[in-house]
Every structure is written in C-alpha cells, then in structure tokens.
Amino acid sequence: MVDNVDELKGRIKEAAGDLTDDGGLKREGKVDQGVGKVKEIVEDIGDKFKK
C-alpha cells in the first residue's frame, strides 16, 4: 500500500502515460514517485532524531 501522496500520484501518472503512450507523463510519474520516496526517508530520519 502506498502511504505517500506523491508516490501515489506518480504511479497514476506513470500508468496514464503508459496507457496513452506519453513518455513525458511516464517520466513525470517516475519523478513524483522518487520525490515521495525521498520525503519518506527524510521523515523517517526526523522520527529517529525525535526519539
């Protein structure tokens, strides 16, 4: 399950780009997914420092 909005948005964009054969949209989706993963990592690091 995807807990991150950016990751979910990226997956949707990537799938839409795949369906419409839009390479730009697929790339945007992958970037959004990457942004979501980075945000998760930063959040995890912040949580560890709070403890």
C-alpha positions in Angstrom: 0.0 0.0 0.0 1.2 3.5 -0.8 1.2 5.8 2.2 2.7 8.8 0.4 0.6 11.1 -1.8 3.5 11.9 -4.1 4.2 8.2 -4.7 0.6 7.5 -5.5 0.3 10.5 -7.8 3.5 9.3 -9.6 2.1 5.8 -10.0 -1.1 7.2 -11.5 0.8 9.5 -13.9 3.1 6.7 -14.9 0.2 4.4 -15.6 -1.7 7.1 -17.6 1.5 7.8 -19.6 1.8 4.1 -20.3 -1.8 3.9 -21.5 -1.6 7.0 -23.7 2.0 6.2 -24.8 3.1 9.6 -23.4 6.7 9.3 -22.5 6.8 12.7 -20.7 3.9 11.8 -18.4 5.6 8.5 -17.6 8.8 10.3 -16.7 6.8 12.8 -14.6 5.3 9.9 -12.8 8.7 8.3 -12.0 10.0 11.7 -10.7 6.9 12.1 -8.5 7.5 8.6 -7.1 11.1 9.4 -6.4 10.1 12.6 -4.6 7.7 10.6 -2.5 10.4 8.1 -1.5 12.8 10.9 -0.6 10.1 12.5 1.6 9.5 9.2 3.3 13.3 8.8 4.0 13.6 12.4 5.4 10.5 11.8 7.6 12.0 8.5 8.9 15.2 10.3 9.7 13.3 13.1 11.5 11.4 10.5 13.5 14.6 8.8 14.6 16.0 12.1 15.8 12.9 12.8 17.8 13.3 9.6 19.8 
